[in-house]
Amino acid sequence: MTVAVARVRAKRVLPGFTLSLGTTLVYLAVIVLIPVVALVLKGAEIGPAGFWAIISSPRALAAFRVTFTAAAIATLINALYGLLMAWVLVRYDFPGKRILDALMDIPFALPTAVAGLSLTALYGPTGWFGAPLEAGGVKVVYTLAGIALAMAFTSIPFVVRTVQPVLEDLDPAMEQAALTLGAKPFTIFRRVIFPSILPAWLAGCTIALARSLGEFGAVVFIAGNLPFNTEIAALLAFIRLEEYDYTGASAIALALLLAALVLLAVSNLLQSWAMRHKGAAR
């Protein structure tokens, strides 16, 4: 027994469970929990009535409307495009595939302010894309479309990188069996492949939505930041900080935090439902 225990311990790369867990919890508390708790406590100082008065003010409601609408549009775009891009990267071989795969991580590495400036230059009235679009009567910069574009750019990797490994790990035997039985390609995708990647796809879409709700740097340059028109909630919180209205900024930030927590809870529920549905189908 002693030899067996010694062998198990010898295989451990990291320290014991107690030390590893303690270090992880301390890091989590310092980086995540303490700032979140501080935000919640600051928002709780004004009370429920004061909190509701701040987030239900006309300007705050307009900012939330713009933020959630643009984030929903960006998520719909990424849900389709991210799934398609993951499919292309996994199922096809072509020249430049590795370069395209690496480009999917640019929004992670690129500062969001640089992304916002680049998108503004491209889609501005004299930009490469903006000039022909405006000639056709389509304006992107300083509109809701520009905000959604910036949010889609910064959140697309979450869908691609969540779905891609699941597609890579799928057993091709199930598809081959369906093909042998005479199933059409779209039927195989709808009945065999998509149910298998559905939990990952839902998770990626939900995380992308949460990421879009909190986007700031890429949006402020392309949005125009007009109150009641193109002003997002994160910018309104920043403006309240510049006005030394800490309670107002905390209330708006807390509302965004609660929305993100709700999205994470919904994501977990959707994944659990998808896994149960998948198990029942089998």
C-alpha positions in Angstrom: 0.0 0.0 0.0 2.8 2.4 0.9 4.6 1.7 -2.4 1.3 2.3 -4.4 0.7 5.6 -2.6 4.3 6.6 -3.2 3.9 5.9 -6.9 0.7 8.0 -7.1 2.4 10.9 -5.4 5.4 10.6 -7.6 3.2 11.1 -10.7 1.8 14.4 -9.4 3.3 17.3 -11.2 1.7 20.0 -9.0 1.8 20.2 -5.2 -0.8 18.5 -3.1 -4.6 19.1 -3.3 -4.7 21.4 -0.3 -1.9 23.7 -1.5 -3.2 23.7 -5.1 -6.8 24.5 -4.1 -5.7 27.1 -1.6 -3.6 28.9 -4.2 -6.3 28.8 -6.8 -9.0 30.1 -4.4 -6.7 33.0 -3.3 -6.0 34.0 -6.9 -9.7 33.8 -7.8 -10.6 35.9 -4.8 -8.1 38.6 -5.5 -8.7 38.8 -9.3 -12.4 38.1 -9.5 -14.4 37.9 -6.3 -13.1 41.0 -4.4 -13.7 43.4 -7.3 -17.2 41.9 -7.9 -18.1 42.1 -4.2 -16.8 45.6 -4.0 -19.0 46.6 -7.0 -22.1 44.9 -5.4 -21.5 46.6 -2.1 -21.0 50.0 -3.7 -24.2 49.5 -5.7 -26.1 48.3 -2.5 -25.2 51.5 -0.7 -27.9 53.5 -2.6 -30.6 51.0 -1.8 -33.1 49.3 -4.2 -35.1 52.5 -4.8 -32.0 54.5 -5.7 -30.6 51.7 -7.8 -33.9 51.5 -9.8 -34.1 55.2 -10.2 -30.6 55.3 -11.8 -31.0 52.4 -14.1 -34.5 53.4 -15.1 -33.7 57.0 -16.0 -34.4 57.9 -19.6 -30.7 58.1 -20.6 -29.8 54.9 -18.9 -32.7 53.0 -20.5 -31.7 54.4 -23.9 -28.1 53.2 -23.3 -29.3 49.8 -22.2 -31.5 49.5 -25.3 -28.7 50.4 -27.6 -26.3 48.0 -25.9 -28.6 45.0 -25.8 -29.9 45.5 -29.3 -26.4 45.8 -30.8 -25.2 42.9 -28.7 -28.1 40.7 -29.9 -27.4 41.6 -33.6 -23.7 40.8 -33.1 -24.5 37.5 -31.5 -26.8 36.5 -34.3 -24.1 37.2 -36.8 -21.5 35.4 -34.8 -23.8 32.4 -34.2 -24.0 31.8 -38.0 -20.6 33.0 -39.1 -18.7 31.4 -36.2 -20.3 28.0 -36.8 -19.5 28.3 -40.5 -15.9 29.3 -39.8 -15.4 26.5 -37.4 -16.8 24.1 -39.9 -14.4 25.4 -42.7 -11.4 25.2 -40.4 -12.1 21.6 -39.3 -13.6 19.9 -42.4 -11.6 21.4 -45.3 -7.9 21.6 -46.3 -6.9 24.6 -48.4 -3.9 26.9 -48.9 -3.6 29.4 -46.1 -5.7 27.5 -43.7 -3.2 28.0 -40.8 -3.1 31.7 -41.5 -6.9 31.9 -41.4 -6.9 29.9 -38.2 -4.4 32.3 -36.7 -6.5 35.3 -37.8 -9.4 34.1 -35.7 -7.3 35.0 -32.6 -6.6 38.6 -33.6 -9.5 40.0 -31.6 -8.0 38.4 -28.5 -4.6 39.9 -29.1 -5.5 43.3 -30.6 -6.3 46.1 -28.2 -10.0 46.9 -28.6 -9.2 50.6 -29.0 -7.0 49.8 -32.1 -9.9 47.6 -33.4 -12.3 50.5 -33.0 -10.0 53.0 -34.8 -9.4 50.5 -37.6 -13.1 49.8 -38.1 -13.9 53.5 -38.0 -11.2 54.2 -40.7 -12.5 51.3 -42.9 -16.2 52.1 -42.6 -15.9 55.9 -42.4 -17.2 58.2 -45.2 -13.8 58.0 -47.0 -12.9 54.5 -45.9 -12.4 51.5 -48.2 -15.7 50.0 -47.3 -17.5 53.1 -46.0 -17.3 55.1 -49.2 -19.1 52.7 -51.5 -21.6 51.8 -48.7 -22.5 55.5 -48.2 -22.7 56.0 -51.9 -25.4 53.3 -51.8 -27.2 55.0 -48.9 -25.8 52.7 -46.2 -24.1 54.4 -43.2 -22.2 52.4 -40.7 -20.1 54.7 -38.6 -22.0 56.5 -35.8 -25.0 54.1 -36.1 -26.3 51.0 -34.4 -24.9 49.0 -37.3 -21.4 50.2 -36.5 -21.8 49.3 -32.8 -23.0 45.8 -33.7 -20.0 45.5 -36.2 -17.5 46.4 -33.4 -19.1 44.0 -31.0 -19.2 41.2 -33.6 -15.5 41.7 -34.3 -14.4 41.4 -30.6 -16.6 38.4 -29.8 -16.4 36.2 -32.9 -13.5 34.1 -31.5 -15.6 32.8 -28.6 -18.0 31.0 -31.0 -15.3 29.7 -33.3 -12.9 28.5 -30.6 -15.7 26.9 -28.6 -17.2 24.9 -31.5 -14.0 24.0 -33.3 -12.5 21.5 -30.8 -15.9 19.7 -30.5 -16.1 19.3 -34.3 -12.6 18.0 -34.3 -13.4 15.3 -31.7 -16.6 14.0 -33.4 -16.5 10.4 -34.3 -16.8 10.1 -38.1 -18.3 6.6 -37.8 -21.7 8.1 -37.0 -21.7 10.2 -40.1 -20.5 7.3 -42.3 -23.3 5.1 -40.9 -25.9 7.8 -41.7 -24.5 8.2 -45.2 -24.7 4.4 -45.7 -28.3 4.5 -44.7 -29.0 7.0 -47.4 -29.2 10.2 -45.4 -28.6 13.5 -47.3 -25.7 15.7 -46.2 -27.9 18.4 -44.7 -29.9 15.7 -42.9 -26.6 14.3 -41.5 -25.7 17.7 -40.2 -29.1 18.4 -38.7 -29.7 15.0 -37.1 -26.1 13.8 -36.3 -23.6 16.6 -36.2 -25.5 19.6 -34.9 -27.0 17.9 -31.8 -23.4 16.9 -30.8 -22.0 20.4 -31.1 -25.2 22.2 -29.8 -24.0 22.5 -26.2 -20.7 24.0 -27.3 -22.4 26.3 -29.8 -24.9 27.6 -27.2 -22.0 28.2 -24.8 -20.0 30.1 -27.3 -23.0 32.2 -28.4 -23.8 33.1 -24.8 -20.3 34.0 -23.9 -20.1 36.1 -27.1 -23.3 37.9 -26.0 -21.9 38.6 -22.5 -18.6 39.8 -24.1 -20.5 42.2 -26.4 -22.5 43.7 -23.5 -19.3 44.7 -21.8 -17.4 45.9 -24.9 -16.1 49.5 -24.6 -12.9 50.3 -26.5 -13.9 49.0 -29.9 -17.3 50.7 -29.7 -16.6 54.2 -28.5 -14.7 55.2 -31.7 -17.3 53.9 -34.1 -20.5 54.7 -32.2 -20.4 58.5 -32.1 -21.6 58.3 -28.5 -24.7 60.4 -28.9 -27.0 60.2 -25.8 -30.3 58.5 -26.6 -29.0 57.4 -29.9 -25.6 55.6 -30.0 -24.5 55.8 -26.4 -23.8 52.3 -24.8 -24.1 51.5 -21.1 -20.4 51.0 -20.5 -19.7 54.4 -21.9 -22.4 55.9 -19.7 -20.8 54.3 -16.6 -17.5 55.9 -17.7 -19.1 59.3 -18.1 -20.6 59.0 -14.6 -17.1 58.3 -13.2 -15.7 61.4 -15.0 -18.5 63.4 -13.3 -17.5 61.9 -9.9 -21.0 60.2 -9.7 -19.6 57.0 -8.3 -23.0 55.7 -7.2 -24.5 56.2 -10.7 -21.5 54.5 -12.3 -21.7 51.6 -9.8 -25.4 51.1 -10.4 -25.0 51.0 -14.2 -22.0 48.6 -13.9 -23.9 46.4 -11.4 -26.8 46.2 -13.9 -24.4 45.0 -16.6 -22.8 42.5 -14.1 -26.3 41.1 -13.3 -27.0 40.7 -17.0 -23.8 38.8 -17.5 -24.5 36.5 -14.5 -28.0 35.8 -15.9 -26.5 35.0 -19.3 -24.0 32.6 -17.7 -26.8 30.9 -15.8 -28.8 30.6 -19.0 -25.8 29.2 -20.8 -25.4 26.5 -18.1 -29.1 25.6 -18.3 -29.1 25.5 -22.1 -26.0 23.2 -22.1 -27.6 20.9 -19.5 -30.8 20.7 -21.5 -28.8 20.0 -24.7 -26.8 17.3 -23.0 -30.0 15.6 -21.6 -31.7 15.9 -25.0 -28.6 14.3 -26.6 -28.6 11.5 -24.1 -32.3 10.8 -24.6 -31.8 10.7 -28.3 -29.2 8.1 -28.0 
